[in-house]
Amino acid sequence: MHRTREQKRLMNILRLPVLLSLLFLSSIVTALPTHSAIPGGVAIISLDNSDLKSRPIATYNKRRVMVLQDKNNWVAVVGIGLRAKTGRHFIKVTAKGNIPYTKHFTVNPKQYKTQHIKIKNKRKVNPYAKDMDRILMDKKEIIGALKHWSDKEAITPNFILPVQGPFSSPFGLRRFFNNQPRKPHSGLDIAAAQGTPLVAPADGIVIETGDYFFNGNSVMIDHGQGLITMYSHMHEINVKPGQVLKRGEAFGTVGKTGRVTGAHLHWTVSLNNQRVDPTLFLPNTNEK
């Protein structure tokens, strides 16, 4: 059918928002964390779906995982627990209009170093019987926050440091308190003086704050799609649950509350309720 120049001009105008939308989608480059398929690491898995208008749903061990757009493809960003067995693991993917399918990835072995710590307050190593009720309540509240899921589209899983300082205790250390074995170090310790401001590594919403037996004063921030960060042993907490934080915005200060040997930040990154190495979300960590 022959169209006049005016008709063609009108059709181009009508198509412009769609074309701009497609151009925007095709040009998205997500700042993904570093792929490191080890216990305590993160696996980046490309999905078999080119429909950029509909984000697939992916699950790992029956728990939903983050799915982001990277250029012209969807990728699953999967947190791998410190207790994960080496070998082949699977995610299940459901995409609109397609039959559900599985993708596999391989978890490689990782040997973490051992650390021995002397704690003066022996009660923080071997709590009294009367402490156990509080410890169990703390655990329930913390795990409840770390399991939280918010279906957020715009996510920046590439962080800035919450505080400047040397990494005093790396993630994954096999720890002994007063020569007694305890769970592996599920966060990253950053040495800093008491009162040093802490800032949000990315946009997020405060979902929980509290004073816990082991973790001391703590804040938990939801960054979307199962990505939760936690900040422990704080001195001051200057935010409340529900408060929106922008990347780089201060929310409290470094302290030495809870089970500590001195002032520092214990920074936890949780992805699909698995504690993972925070340095995988930081650029240029080799310089630290």
N, C-alpha and C positions, 0 to 999 in steps of 0.2 A: 504494500500500500504506500502510495506516494504521500509524503508529509511536507507541509510548507515549512519555511525557515522558522516561522513563529511557533509552530507546533513543536518542532525539534527543540527550540530554545526552552519552551515550557517543560517539556519532558526531561531535559537535562537538569533544570532547576529542581524538579520533583525528585530526580534520582540523586541529587547532590548529598542530602543527609545520609542516605544509604551508602554511597561511595565513600564519604568521609568516615563513616562508622567502620566499614570494612578496612579502610586504609589504616585507621587507628588500631584495630584488632590485629592486623597483620604486622604492625610495626612494634608491638609490645615485646620488650625484652625484660623478663623478670630477673631480678638480682637473686639468684638461687643460692642456697648454702652450698658448701663444698660437699661433693659426693664422697662418702667414705663408708663403704658397706662392711662395717665391723661392729662388734658389740659396743653399744654406746655411740654409734655413728648415725649417719643419715644416708639413705639410698634415694637417688633420683632416677625415676623409672619413666621412660617415654611410653605413652599410651597409644593404642591403635585407634585413634579417632581424630579426624580432621575437621569435624563440625565445631567451629570456634564459637558458635552461638549458644551451645549447650554444654556446660561443664559436666564431665562424667563424675560418677560417685565411685570412689575406690575404698576398699576396706582391707585391713591387715589384722589377722588374729581377731576377726569379728568387730574390730574397732575402725571407725571411719578415719581416713587419713587426708592430709592436705593435697589438693589438686590445683595447680597453677598453670597459667598459660606462659609458655616460653617460645617467643617468636611465633611460628605457625603451628604450634603443637601443644597438647596438654601433657603435663608431667605430674606424676605422683611424687610427693616429698614425704618419705616414710622414716619415722624415728625407730631406731633399733635398740632394744633394751640391753643393758649391760649383761643380763643373764641369757641373752639369745644364743642358741646353739649355732655353731658354724655349719655351713652347707646351704642347700637350696631352700628358699622361702618363697611364699606366694602372696600376691594380692589379688583380690577379686574386683573386677571393674564392671560397672553398669553404665552404659551410655544410652542416651535417648534414641529409640528406634533401632537399637542393636541388641543382639543376644548377649547376655553377660558372658564375660570371658576372664581368664586368669593370665597374669604375667608373673614370671619368676625372676628372682635375683639371688645372688650368692653372697652369704655372709662369710667373710674371711676371718681367720683367727687374729687376736690381738692380745699381747701380754702386757698388762699394765704393771708399773713399778709398785713397790711396797713402801709404805710410810709408817713410821712409829712416832706417836705423839704422847707426850706426858701431860696429863690433865691434873691440875692441883685439886680441883673440886671433885673429889671421888664420887660424889653423888651424881655427877653428870656422866659418869661411866657406869656405875652400878646404882641406878635409882632406888630409892626406898619404895616399899610396897605402897605407901600412900601417894607416891608420885605417879603410879601406873594409870590411874583413872584419867589424870590430866594428859598423860602421854598418849593414851588411846584416843581421847577426844581431839587432841592436836592432830594426830595422824588422820583421823576421819575428815577433819575440816580441810587439811592440806591436800589430801588425795582427792577430795571432792572438787577442789578448785583446779587441780592439775588435770582432771578428767573433763573439764568444761569444754564445750564445743560451741562456737559461734560461726554461723554460715556467712562469712565475710568474703567479698570478692577481692577488694584492693588490699593486698598484703605486701609488706616489705620484709622478707625473711633474711635481710642482709643488714646487720646491726652496727651501731656505733657502741663503743665501750660505755658501760654505765658509770665508770669511774676510772681515772688514769692511775696506773700503778703497776708494779711488777706482779706477774702471776706467781703467787707464793706456793700454791698447792694445785697442781693440774688436775683435770678431770680423770676419773677412773682409778685413782690410786687404791691399792689394797691396803686398808688401814688397820692399825693396831693402836688402841687407846690403853695406855698403861700395860702394854704387852698382851692385851686381850683383843682377839680378832673381832672386827665389826664390818658392817656393810661397806662396799666400795664407795669412794668419794664420788657422789653423784652431781657435783657442781664444779665450778672453778673459783678458787680463792684469789682475790685481788687485794694486795696489801695497800692500805691507805690509812691516814691518820683519822682518829675519831673526829666527827664533825664535818668531814669532807662531803660535799653534796653528791648525791646520786641522781643520775638522769635516765630517762626512759631511752632504751636503745632503738626503739621504733614506736610508731603510733600505737596506742592501745587504750584499754579501759581497765581500771583497777577493779578486780573482782573479789579480792579478799585482803584483809590486813589482820594482824594478830600478834600476840606475845606468846611464844611457844617455848616449851621446856628446853628442847635442844636447839632450836633455830633462833630463839630470842625474838626480838621485834622484826617482823617480816611483812613484805608487801608482795602480792601476786598480780601480774598484769596479763590480760588477755590480748593477744595480737591477732587473733582470728584463726579459724580452721584448726583448732587443737594445738596452736602454738602459744604456750604459756611461759612466762618468765617469773622467777621468784628471787627475792632479795632478802637475805637473812643476816642476823646479828646487828641490825641497824640500831642507831642511837635515837634518832628522831624519825617519826612517820608524819609526813605533812599532807597526806591525801586520805580520802575515804572511798569505800567501795562505791562503784558507779561513776567515779570521776574519770573524765576523758583526759588522756595525756598525749601530747605531741612529742615526736622524736626530739630528744635533747632537753625536754622539760624536767626540771628538778622535782623530786617527790619525797625526799628525805635525806638522811645523812648516814655515813658509815659509823658503826659502833662496835661494841664488844659484848653484846648481850647473848644469853644462851650458853652453849658449850663452846668455849673459845679459849685460846691462849693469848690473845691480844686483838687489837682492833683490826678488822678487815671486812671485806664483803665476800660472802659466799653467794655466788650467782648460779642459779639453776635454770636450765632451759629444758622444757618438757614439750615433746612433740608426739601427738597421739598417745599421751599418757606414758611415754617412755622418756627417761632422763637421758639426754644426749650431750655431747661435748659442745659447750658454748663457742669454742674457737672456730667451729665449722660455719658459724654465722657471722664471722668477722673477716673483713678483708685485711690482707697484709699481716696476718698473725705470725708469719715467719720472722717478722721484725721484732717481736716481743721476746 
